[in-house]
Amino acid sequence: MKDVQDDEKQAGDPAAGEDVVALLVRQHGQIHSLFDEVRLSDGEDRKDAFQRLVRLLAVHETAEEEVVHPYARGAFDGGDDVVQERLAEENAAKEMLTSLEGMDTGDPKFMPMLLSLRDAVLVHARAEERYEFAQLRRHSSPARLITMAKAVRAAEKMAPTHPHPSAESASANMMLGPMAALVDRTRDAIRGVMDKDSDPDA
């Protein structure tokens, strides 16, 4: 029965069969697009786009830290070094993101800092895709990659790239609490899925 239900879900949702590498690369594209949206907008539109960017970055990086990096450490030779390099990049980006969060999007200092963050994030994304994701796909079973994607999708649901139609304002849709609380909820969602699928290669 479960297999039939899973097949029906996949038939109704083309992304349901996506493996974790394809899913994260897709999110990298969304992040790139949101940077452009922030850069090319102003006023309330810029605030809205930036809030969605912050949310997606926070959830995306949390998903990688909880799902991808721990597995990658032991999945291929040199995995631990690759992960350490990616974590250093992520931590540097988080510091810039935290500084930007405390600024008004109309501040003259905002855009230069945003562009620095964009450059750092895009370099990081390319390094992940080349040094980590490619190795994961080479050294992991399809079942493992699809199970990891389930956990990342649980996180993705917490970071909509467009406001909910019923939301009265971008800020109401953006955060249910501080970013740290969002990260905690993301971890809980991911771990719930991973606990259910603890042995995908069995």
PyMOL commands that set and color helices and strands:
alter all, ss='L'
color gray80, all
select helices_A, chain A and resi 2-12+14-17+20-40+43-75+79-101+110-139+142-156+170-174+179-196
alter helices_A, ss='H'
color red, helices_A
deselect
rebuild
show_as cartoon
